[in-house]
Amino acid sequence: MTNAQSSLENAVKAHQQYLLKADSEDLSRAINCYIETIKENPRAQSAYYRLATLLHNSGQIGLDGAIEQCSKAVNINPNDPNAHMYLGYFLSLKQNFDEAKKEFKKALKLNPNTSRTRLILALTMLEKIKNEDKKSLKDWASAFYWGLTGTVLSVFDKASLKMLAQNIKNDFNYIKNRAEGEFFEKINSQKKAYNIYLNACDNSKKSIALYERMARIAIKKNRHDIAFDCLNNVVILSNNNPDKIINAIEYIEQFHNDKTDVLIDYYTVLVNKYPGLSKCYYELGHLYLKKEEKINALSAFKLALEHDKNNPYYQNSLAYAYVQLEQYDSAIELYQKALETNPQDEWSAVVAQALAAIYHQVKGNSSAAISMLENSLLLTKKKSPIYEAIADIYYDEENLNKAIEYYELALDEDSKNPKLYSRLAMSFWEQDYIEKSIVYYSKAIELDSSYDIAYNNLGVVFLDGLGDTQRAQQYFTTAIQINPDYVLAHFNLGRSKEIEGEKITAAKQYQKALNLNKEKKELDEEIITQRLYKLFET
C-alpha cells in the first residue's frame, strides 16, 4: 500500500468518526491526513472534495475556496460522480442554482442509483423556488421527483443505511446515558452522574450537551477548574458557536477573571465572526489594559468607537487609554465629549474627576481643575472624594486655609477615612498648629493601625515641632516595622539619632535610606548623602 493510500484510508476513518462524534481531534486528524494524501498523490481527487467539505464546515475556507477545491477534483477525474456532487453542493450554497443542477445531473449520469445526489438536488430545487419571485410549476415537479426517487433509493443505499444505523445506535446510547445521569442528579449523586456523562462523551456525537451537564455539576460542587475545562470543550466541539462562547465568557468573568488570555481569545473569535459587535472590542480593550498592553487596548477602544461613534462609555475608556500613553490632549477631547452626553450623573461625576486630574497634574491649570470638580459636585451624592480632590489642589497651591476647609467638608461625609485625617493634619502642621496636627495624625492611626505614613509624619511633628526625640523614634520605628522599605522613615530615624549624638546608629539609618532610595526614589539622593557625610566632618 502506498503512503497516499494509507493517508487516505486514515483520513476517511477519522472523517467518519468526526461525522459520528463531532470530536475536534477527529476533525484535525482527518484534515491533516487529506492534506498528506494530496502531497503524496496530487491526483487523488476524492481527497480534494472531502477536504473542502471539512475545511468549509469548520469555517477555515469560504465557498469560493471549497468550489475551487471541488473543481480541481472534477478536472482530475471527470468520471467521479462524487466530485460533481460536491461541486454542485457548494454551487447551490452560493445560490448558483443552474450551475449546481448541471453538476448534479452529471453525477447522476455517472451513478444513477445514488440517493444522496437526488436528495441534495431536490433540496437545491426547493431553495431555488424559495429565492425566486415567480414560482415555477416545473421546478416544483422536479423537486418532488428528485426527493421521492431519492427517498426510495435510500432504502438500497448501503453507505447511507450503515451511517443511519450507527447514528441510531449513538442516539440511543446518548438517550440512555442522559437518562441515567439525570436520575443520579435527582437523587443528589452528582459524582455518579458526572462519571456517566464523562464516559458517554467518548462515544457520542452529542458530547456538547454532555459537557454542559458536566459543567453544571462541577459548578454546583465548586469544582471550577473542571467546569472551566468542560465549557472550553463545549466551545471547541461547537466549532466556536457564538452562544457557547458567550456562555463560557459569562462563566469565566464570574469565576475565573484571572484567565485574561482565554477571554481575549474568546472575544477575538466573536469579533472575527461578527465585526460589528462594538461591545466585544470594548471588553477586549479592558482586558488588554489589565495585561498592560496599552497599544492593543487603544486599538480595541478605537474599533469599538468606530462602530458606535457617540457612545460615552467608549469615549471614556479610549480617553483613559490615551492617558496611559500620555497623549493628554486626545484624552481631554474625549472626556469632554463623554461629559456632553452625560448618560448618568454619578458616572459623569467620576469622568469629571479624571478630567480635573489632567488639568491639575499635567496641564498645571488649577482653576480649570477646580471648576470641573465643582461642577461634578452637582452630579453626585458621593461628594467626599471630590471635596478631597479640591482640597489637594488647594494644598498643592499652598492655599492652606482653603485646603483645610475642603478636607473638613470631606470628613463631614466620610468621618472614618484615615487618609483625610492625615491630610488635614499635614495642612495644620504646615501652619504650625502642632497640637491639632498631633490630634488628627493620632486619629488617622486610630482608624488604621497599619498607616505607615501617618506614623512617620507624627514622628516628624514630635521631632521637629516638639523636639521629643524619644516619642519621635517610637513612631519612626513603628512605620519601619509596618513598611521596612520606607525610605523617609529610615531617614527620619537617622535624623533623630543624629540629634541624640548617636552617629553610628544614625549613619546606619542614612545608609539604609540611601540603599533603598536607589529603587524607591522617595528623596533627592544628595539630601541623604549630605547628612551622611556631615556626621563625620571634623
Secondary structure, DSSP 4 states (H G I P E B T S, - for coil): --HHHHHHHHHHHHHHHHHHH--HHHHHHHHHHHHHHHHH-TT-HHHHHHHHHHHHHTTSS-HHHHHHHHHHHHHH-TT-HHHHHHHHHHHHHTT-HHHHHHHHHHHHHH-TT-HHHHHHHHHHHHHHHHH-SSPPHHHHHHHHHHHHHHHHHHTT-HHHHHHHHHHHHHHHHHHHHHHHHHHHHHTT-HHHHHHHHHHHHTT-TTHHHHHHHHHHHHHHTT-HHHHHHHHHHHHHHTTS-HHHHHHHHHHHHHH-TT-HHHHHHHHHHHHHH-TT-HHHHHHHHHHHHHTT-HHHHHHHHHHHHHHSTT-HHHHHHHHHHHHHTT-HHHHHHHHHHHHHH-S-HHHHHHHHHHHHHIIIIIS--HHHHHHHHHHHHTT-S--HHHHHHHHHHHHHTT-HHHHHHHHHHHHHH-TT-HHHHHHHHHHHHHTT-HHHHHHHHHHHHHH-TT-HHHHHHHHHIIIIIS--HHHHHHHHHHHHHH-TT-HHHHHHHHHHHHHTT-HHHHHHHHHHHHHHHHHH--S-HHHHHHHHHHTT--
